[in-house]
Amino acid sequence: MNGDTLQQHARNRVEELPGALLEYPFGPDWDVFKVHGKVFMLLTEISGELIVIVKAGPEDGKALREQHEDITPGYHMNKHHWITLHPGGTLQEDLVDDLITESYLLVVENLPHAKRPVDPRTFSQRE
């Protein structure tokens, strides 16, 4: 996937996630996606490269970085809890969908039960 395709694919997946909102708290160059005020995905451009930044569990993030050269520590984020997806390599659409959904669910599971738009234990990766 090229950068435009990667970011558009990410946007399309977010549209399927209940309660997800797009905001611009860091200015127009950063698309920040939140659920009930908590960030789960960012889109931006660094050095001409369009990237996607998502949350990941520390062990999952480490394994993903080791397995995929197109996944690096989170740009401008906590390197243990965030990963950056880079275009132009071997990232498959299904993996990108799963990583975005997992990031969303990591945030949702830390919300008070009354504010959760979905049950993180039962929400399917493919809903």
C-alpha positions, -999 to 999 in steps of 0.1 A, spaced: 0 0 0 12 35 -7 7 63 18 -25 76 4 -40 41 3 -28 32 38 -43 64 53 -76 60 33 -79 24 43 -74 34 80 -100 61 77 -124 36 61 -119 12 90 -125 39 116 -159 47 100 -170 12 110 -161 17 147 -189 30 169 -183 63 187 -151 71 168 -146 108 161 -120 128 141 -105 159 158 -76 182 151 -61 191 186 -26 193 171 -35 214 141 -45 205 105 -15 183 98 -26 157 124 -58 137 120 -66 124 156 -92 97 160 -107 94 195 -134 74 213 -150 93 242 -121 117 243 -93 91 242 -69 88 213 -66 55 195 -52 65 160 -33 94 144 -26 101 108 1 125 97 30 130 73 67 129 82 94 136 57 69 132 28 57 98 41 20 94 51 19 73 82 -6 57 106 0 56 144 -20 32 166 -19 18 201 -6 -17 207 0 -38 238 38 -37 247 45 -74 238 23 -72 207 41 -40 195 75 -56 201 66 -87 181 51 -67 153 82 -45 150 103 -76 148 81 -93 122 74 -63 99 99 -38 87 70 -14 80 61 -12 117 82 10 139 79 25 174 51 52 176 62 85 161 61 112 189 43 87 212 52 63 240 74 37 222 61 8 244 24 15 237 22 29 202 34 17 168 38 35 134 26 18 102 46 28 71 34 26 35 52 10 6 60 -24 21 42 -57 28 15 -46 52 -17 -64 43 -51 -47 45 -64 -73 70 -35 -67 93 -40 -29 92 -77 -35 99 -69 -57 129 -43 -32 143 -67 -3 141 -95 -24 157 -72 -36 185 -60 0 192 -97 11 194 -105 -18 218 -75 -11 240 -89 24 246 -125 12 249 -117 -14 276 -103 14 298 -134 35 295 -160 33 323 -186 7 314 -213 32 309 -193 51 282 -182 20 262 -198 21 227 -191 -17 224 -182 -46 247 -145 -50 240 -147 -87 250 -173 -95 223 -167 -69 195 -155 -87 165 -124 -77 145 -145 -79 114 -177 -60 125 
